[in-house]
Amino acid sequence: MKILVVDGSSSMRKIVTRTLRQAGFGGHDIEEAENGVEALAKIDADPPDVVLTDWNMPEMTGIELARAMNEKNLNIPFAFITSECTTEMKDQANEAGAVACLTKPFTLETMQDTLGKVLG
């Protein structure tokens, strides 16, 4: 399985990747993108099986990325890993088709619980 981790912070991308591996998802191919524009280009070139994206990023936010993926009918499961997840944001994420929303800071256990059914 190929996972695309999208976050504006390179250190957060590394933390997400490390935690994915520690949570038992290390056998997957994990790629990174620093914003929605870069992620969309990678998705167009070689689609991943799952996209894990932050909400707030420069150039294109996570929700804008999700909507762009929907406009292209890509049908790639995606989840948000974000520091804030208000009720309004959860509603927008659900409307866009997000399969999960994991709030930062996360633990190994919360990642397993939230993403296990998606990455299983």
TIROMAR-447286 format. One record per residue (C-alpha): residue number from 1; x, y, z. Coordinates in pm, whole numbers, plus 50000, padded with zeros to 5 digits. Layout:
<node><nr>NUM</nr><px>X</px><py>Y</py><pz>Z</pz></node>
...
//
This chain:
<node><nr>1</nr><px>50000</px><py>50000</py><pz>50000</pz></node>
<node><nr>2</nr><px>50122</px><py>50348</py><pz>49913</pz></node>
<node><nr>3</nr><px>50055</px><py>50630</py><pz>50163</pz></node>
<node><nr>4</nr><px>50100</px><py>50999</py><pz>50082</pz></node>
<node><nr>5</nr><px>50168</px><py>51216</py><pz>50390</pz></node>
<node><nr>6</nr><px>50094</px><py>51585</py><pz>50323</pz></node>
<node><nr>7</nr><px>50201</px><py>51851</py><pz>50574</pz></node>
<node><nr>8</nr><px>50362</px><py>52194</py><pz>50549</pz></node>
<node><nr>9</nr><px>50612</px><py>52104</py><pz>50821</pz></node>
<node><nr>10</nr><px>50893</px><py>51867</py><pz>50724</pz></node>
<node><nr>11</nr><px>50941</px><py>51772</py><pz>51090</pz></node>
<node><nr>12</nr><px>50571</px><py>51684</py><pz>51124</pz></node>
<node><nr>13</nr><px>50587</px><py>51472</py><pz>50807</pz></node>
<node><nr>14</nr><px>50877</px><py>51283</py><pz>50966</pz></node>
<node><nr>15</nr><px>50685</px><py>51240</py><pz>51294</pz></node>
<node><nr>16</nr><px>50379</px><py>51108</py><pz>51108</pz></node>
<node><nr>17</nr><px>50595</px><py>50869</py><pz>50905</pz></node>
<node><nr>18</nr><px>50783</px><py>50745</py><pz>51213</pz></node>
<node><nr>19</nr><px>50460</px><py>50697</py><pz>51409</pz></node>
<node><nr>20</nr><px>50302</px><py>50510</py><pz>51116</pz></node>
<node><nr>21</nr><px>50596</px><py>50270</py><pz>51120</pz></node>
<node><nr>22</nr><px>50583</px><py>50233</py><pz>51499</pz></node>
<node><nr>23</nr><px>50206</px><py>50172</py><pz>51480</pz></node>
<node><nr>24</nr><px>50266</px><py>49869</py><pz>51259</pz></node>
<node><nr>25</nr><px>50220</px><py>50029</py><pz>50918</pz></node>
<node><nr>26</nr><px>50590</px><py>50017</py><pz>50832</pz></node>
<node><nr>27</nr><px>50550</px><py>49775</py><pz>50544</pz></node>
<node><nr>28</nr><px>50380</px><py>50042</py><pz>50339</pz></node>
<node><nr>29</nr><px>50547</px><py>50272</py><pz>50087</pz></node>
<node><nr>30</nr><px>50528</px><py>50621</py><pz>50241</pz></node>
<node><nr>31</nr><px>50577</px><py>50935</py><pz>50032</pz></node>
<node><nr>32</nr><px>50564</px><py>51301</py><pz>50136</pz></node>
<node><nr>33</nr><px>50436</px><py>51632</py><pz>49998</pz></node>
<node><nr>34</nr><px>50461</px><py>51973</py><pz>50161</pz></node>
<node><nr>35</nr><px>50129</px><py>52116</py><pz>50041</pz></node>
<node><nr>36</nr><px>49816</px><py>52037</py><pz>49848</pz></node>
<node><nr>37</nr><px>49956</px><py>52155</py><pz>49514</pz></node>
<node><nr>38</nr><px>50256</px><py>51923</py><pz>49539</pz></node>
<node><nr>39</nr><px>50031</px><py>51642</py><pz>49666</pz></node>
<node><nr>40</nr><px>49791</px><py>51678</py><pz>49374</pz></node>
<node><nr>41</nr><px>50082</px><py>51661</py><pz>49128</pz></node>
<node><nr>42</nr><px>50209</px><py>51342</py><pz>49296</pz></node>
<node><nr>43</nr><px>49857</px><py>51196</py><pz>49299</pz></node>
<node><nr>44</nr><px>49816</px><py>51270</py><pz>48927</pz></node>
<node><nr>45</nr><px>50156</px><py>51118</py><pz>48843</pz></node>
<node><nr>46</nr><px>50131</px><py>50803</py><pz>49058</pz></node>
<node><nr>47</nr><px>49817</px><py>50773</py><pz>49274</pz></node>
<node><nr>48</nr><px>49863</px><py>50653</py><pz>49631</pz></node>
<node><nr>49</nr><px>49622</px><py>50417</py><pz>49803</pz></node>
<node><nr>50</nr><px>49563</px><py>50660</py><pz>50093</pz></node>
<node><nr>51</nr><px>49628</px><py>51032</py><pz>50154</pz></node>
<node><nr>52</nr><px>49695</px><py>51161</py><pz>50507</pz></node>
<node><nr>53</nr><px>49685</px><py>51540</py><pz>50503</pz></node>
<node><nr>54</nr><px>49713</px><py>51834</py><pz>50737</pz></node>
<node><nr>55</nr><px>49437</px><py>52094</py><pz>50718</pz></node>
<node><nr>56</nr><px>49633</px><py>52422</py><pz>50727</pz></node>
<node><nr>57</nr><px>49906</px><py>52441</py><pz>50465</pz></node>
<node><nr>58</nr><px>50039</px><py>52706</py><pz>50226</pz></node>
<node><nr>59</nr><px>49933</px><py>52716</py><pz>49859</pz></node>
<node><nr>60</nr><px>49647</px><py>52465</py><pz>49896</pz></node>
<node><nr>61</nr><px>49488</px><py>52355</py><pz>50223</pz></node>
<node><nr>62</nr><px>49397</px><py>51999</py><pz>50306</pz></node>
<node><nr>63</nr><px>49026</px><py>52058</py><pz>50254</pz></node>
<node><nr>64</nr><px>49099</px><py>52222</py><pz>49917</pz></node>
<node><nr>65</nr><px>49308</px><py>51915</py><pz>49828</pz></node>
<node><nr>66</nr><px>49022</px><py>51686</py><pz>49928</pz></node>
<node><nr>67</nr><px>48777</px><py>51883</py><pz>49716</pz></node>
<node><nr>68</nr><px>49017</px><py>51881</py><pz>49418</pz></node>
<node><nr>69</nr><px>49052</px><py>51504</py><pz>49451</pz></node>
<node><nr>70</nr><px>48672</px><py>51473</py><pz>49453</pz></node>
<node><nr>71</nr><px>48638</px><py>51694</py><pz>49144</pz></node>
<node><nr>72</nr><px>48872</px><py>51455</py><pz>48963</pz></node>
<node><nr>73</nr><px>48670</px><py>51154</py><pz>49088</pz></node>
<node><nr>74</nr><px>48987</px><py>50994</py><pz>49221</pz></node>
<node><nr>75</nr><px>48816</px><py>50782</py><pz>49488</pz></node>
<node><nr>76</nr><px>49130</px><py>50770</py><pz>49703</pz></node>
<node><nr>77</nr><px>49059</px><py>50742</py><pz>50076</pz></node>
<node><nr>78</nr><px>49195</px><py>51035</py><pz>50275</pz></node>
<node><nr>79</nr><px>49219</px><py>51136</py><pz>50638</pz></node>
<node><nr>80</nr><px>49313</px><py>51457</py><pz>50814</pz></node>
<node><nr>81</nr><px>49594</px><py>51476</py><pz>51069</pz></node>
<node><nr>82</nr><px>49559</px><py>51826</py><pz>51207</pz></node>
<node><nr>83</nr><px>49617</px><py>52031</py><pz>51520</pz></node>
<node><nr>84</nr><px>49263</px><py>52164</py><pz>51525</pz></node>
<node><nr>85</nr><px>48952</px><py>51973</py><pz>51443</pz></node>
<node><nr>86</nr><px>48648</px><py>52183</py><pz>51529</pz></node>
<node><nr>87</nr><px>48295</px><py>52060</py><pz>51474</pz></node>
<node><nr>88</nr><px>48275</px><py>52278</py><pz>51162</pz></node>
<node><nr>89</nr><px>48600</px><py>52129</py><pz>51030</pz></node>
<node><nr>90</nr><px>48478</px><py>51775</py><pz>51103</pz></node>
<node><nr>91</nr><px>48157</px><py>51853</py><pz>50916</pz></node>
<node><nr>92</nr><px>48353</px><py>51985</py><pz>50616</pz></node>
<node><nr>93</nr><px>48584</px><py>51682</py><pz>50628</pz></node>
<node><nr>94</nr><px>48287</px><py>51443</py><pz>50636</pz></node>
<node><nr>95</nr><px>48117</px><py>51627</py><pz>50349</pz></node>
<node><nr>96</nr><px>48439</px><py>51594</py><pz>50147</pz></node>
<node><nr>97</nr><px>48449</px><py>51220</py><pz>50220</pz></node>
<node><nr>98</nr><px>48726</px><py>51197</py><pz>50480</pz></node>
<node><nr>99</nr><px>48753</px><py>50853</py><pz>50638</pz></node>
<node><nr>100</nr><px>48910</px><py>50984</py><pz>50961</pz></node>
<node><nr>101</nr><px>49033</px><py>51290</py><pz>51147</pz></node>
<node><nr>102</nr><px>49329</px><py>51247</py><pz>51383</pz></node>
<node><nr>103</nr><px>49410</px><py>51540</py><pz>51608</pz></node>
<node><nr>104</nr><px>49768</px><py>51648</py><pz>51684</pz></node>
<node><nr>105</nr><px>49935</px><py>51577</py><pz>51911</pz></node>
<node><nr>106</nr><px>49860</px><py>51212</py><pz>51854</pz></node>
<node><nr>107</nr><px>49994</px><py>50900</py><pz>52019</pz></node>
<node><nr>108</nr><px>50085</px><py>50564</py><pz>51878</pz></node>
<node><nr>109</nr><px>49759</px><py>50427</py><pz>52017</pz></node>
<node><nr>110</nr><px>49536</px><py>50702</py><pz>51878</pz></node>
<node><nr>111</nr><px>49698</px><py>50658</py><pz>51536</pz></node>
<node><nr>112</nr><px>49639</px><py>50283</py><pz>51546</pz></node>
<node><nr>113</nr><px>49277</px><py>50331</py><pz>51659</pz></node>
<node><nr>114</nr><px>49198</px><py>50607</py><pz>51409</pz></node>
<node><nr>115</nr><px>49384</px><py>50483</py><pz>51102</pz></node>
<node><nr>116</nr><px>49396</px><py>50107</py><pz>51161</pz></node>
<node><nr>117</nr><px>49075</px><py>50039</py><pz>50970</pz></node>
<node><nr>118</nr><px>49195</px><py>50256</py><pz>50681</pz></node>
<node><nr>119</nr><px>49551</px><py>50125</py><pz>50661</pz></node>
<node><nr>120</nr><px>49489</px><py>49773</py><pz>50792</pz></node>
//
